[in-house]
Amino acid sequence: MKKKLLVLTLLIMVVFVLSACSSQRQNRRPDDNTLYVGSVQTSFPTSFMPWLSREGIAPTIASMLYNTLFSYDEETGLFNPIIGKEWYYVDDDGNPIVTEEGIIDYDRLEAIYGDPSRQYLAVKVIIHDNITWSDGVPLTVEDIYYSFDIGTNHLLSNHAGALAWTSDLRHNYTNGVLTRQGLFTYENGAAQQGYTIAEEDKDTVIYMHVNKVLGSVMPLFSSLLILPKHIWEPVVSPENQLNSASPTEETLYRYQNPVGSGPYVIDTERSGSQQIVLHRRDDYHLKKDDGSPLFNIETVNLILYQEINVAIYALLKGHIDVLDTAVSSNYLRLFEQEEEILISNAPGTFVQTLVLNVNPVNSERNPIRDLLRENEFRKAIALAINQDNLIENVLNGAGIPVSPGLMRASMTEIYNPHADRLPSDHQERLAEANAILDRFVPDKDSAGYRLLDGERVSFNILGHPGEQDVISYLEIQLQKIGIEVNYAAKGSQPETTFLYTSRFDMTLQGVIFSLSNVDIMYRAHFSALGRTSNYGRLVNPELNQKINTMRTTLNLNTKYTLIQEIQPLIADEFYKIPLYTSNVISVARTDRFTGYQVVDGATIFNNATLQNLVRVKEE
């Protein structure tokens, strides 16, 4: 309660200071054609290795400088063209396996490739013929070949993410030697493989062999950014890898002066550790229906702020147009009174879970941690967690509860509402939880905490500083069943320090499961052991078999059914216990631009916004 009052007092102080400044606001954004975007980060990157990390501003910059083959639309289940114009599964003669309406013919696909002797699916991709790199060089399928090829060759890429993105591509290297070819272009073995490509199509057609998994094309199409072969092939070698911690002078120049195929280019003279300036490419190949540029904003100026309150002050004072950082719901009252501030309260896609270390390596086992190996003990913890209470107190109501099956209810085709079989009444849940724990650890100390061989049953929950509030509320909730939990700092490299080595009791972990990623993510979160997202090393043969069957079926209806059947299995493990899905709250000024787009799971600074913003005076 004291902590809550302190947070409230600080918020009131911030509101008072910022409100006092409101009468002095003025437009401090000098360029009318520039969108000024604030971002709260520790630092901005000054080198732009093509496959940037997934942290901070890096993925935002990467998506603006580079392109993937396609983007995936969760609502329609279709891939939208970017570099790629169209794609097909094809038969042995290279003919598309489609219906008369032009969509995938899954019945025919299963008939052709369902035979266990068939080792792969053949995919044909046709790319646009009018794409150029930002240095003016045409983009061809040889760039696609190079990007996927180096992604599978860790000796050259030194990039673990690329190996994951290409894991279902049947194009493999062993110690830098190509052992199986799974990519075919006019200049790289298409004819020898039996694929006929006319000479006039040599720059736009590529064939791929992928594992017999309907989702195998997903990361290939929408995760891996395509690289310019003419930029990287001359400098990349086993001694000077693409992702190098000690790049040569020539490689460093390429990092700092990126050449991409995306809609924007970086202004290297104006960019640095405090700001990044991007200019729209008017020669970008994708256009609006009327032939005008797809992206309306000519220049984007990203400005670094290291503290959220400073960034909010800058927004209110008119230094920036948009804050590209999700803000706490604590600030909602501050913005609601502002006439020129738009609040984007976007539905979240990120499920916060409490992960239990159910199967630590032998060296990290101890009697108290061994309690987490018991399914019923874990069930008691799940029963004690009150999602509604967390949403109300941690998120100020800006979120929704999540099914124990960890699939969002908005995924209507695959969501299973029957995955949750726990009582809805929380008092009933607490009673059942305490009854379970009375069988495992009936003894209690004077404070009401349960004892195992005279030692208090106590667990540490790994988290980042910003997650201390939720852990504090979990401490209150689990106290009601006699279990003590405490916050423990994750540090800067939690996977290596704690998670992969089983050196933890519990941890907070965000998950996103959808039709677009279950083939990869279900296996990573529940089946694979080692350096994966299965931090607690769950082993469930029935679940593993179901996941493998789901991955390998070529019948789409069967796949949907299996995804629904998997959710109760996940729920019954009480392994990744859902806490909530928080809304993504972000803010923008409306005095210069209008047309901001609210996108699920994203801040107000997103591709849809960049395509729809117009100056207010133009209305």
Secondary structure, 3 states (H helix, E strand, C coil): CHHHHHHHHHHHHHHHHHHHHHHHCCCCCCCCCEEEEEEECCCCCCCCCCCCCCCCCHHHHHHHHCCCCEEEECCCCEEEECCEEEEEEECCCCCECECCCCCECHHHHHHHHCCCCCCCEEEEEEECCCCECCCCCECCHHHHHHHHHHHHCHHHHCCHHHHHHCCCECCEEECCEEEECCEEECCEEHHHHCCCCCHHHCCCEEEEEECCCCCCHHHHHHCCCCCCHHHHCCCCECCECCCCCCCCHHHHHHHHCCCCCCCEEECCCCCCCCEEEEEECCCCCCECCCCCECCCCCEEEEEEECCHHHHHHHHHHCCCCEECCCCCHHHHHHHHCCCCEEEEEECCCCEEEEEECCCCCHHHCCHHHHHHHCHHHHHHHHHHCCHHHHHHHHCCCCEECCCCCCCCCCCCCCCCHHHCCCCCCHHHHHHHHHHHHHHHCCCECCCCCEEECCEECEEEEEECHHHHHHHHHHHHHHHCCCCEEEEEECCCCHHHHHHCCCCCCEEEEEECCCCCCHHHHHHHHHCCCCCCCCCCCCCCHHHHHHHHHHHHCCCHHHHHHHHHHHHHHHHHHCCEEEEEEECEEEEEECCCEECCCCCCCCCCCCHHHHHHCEEHHHC
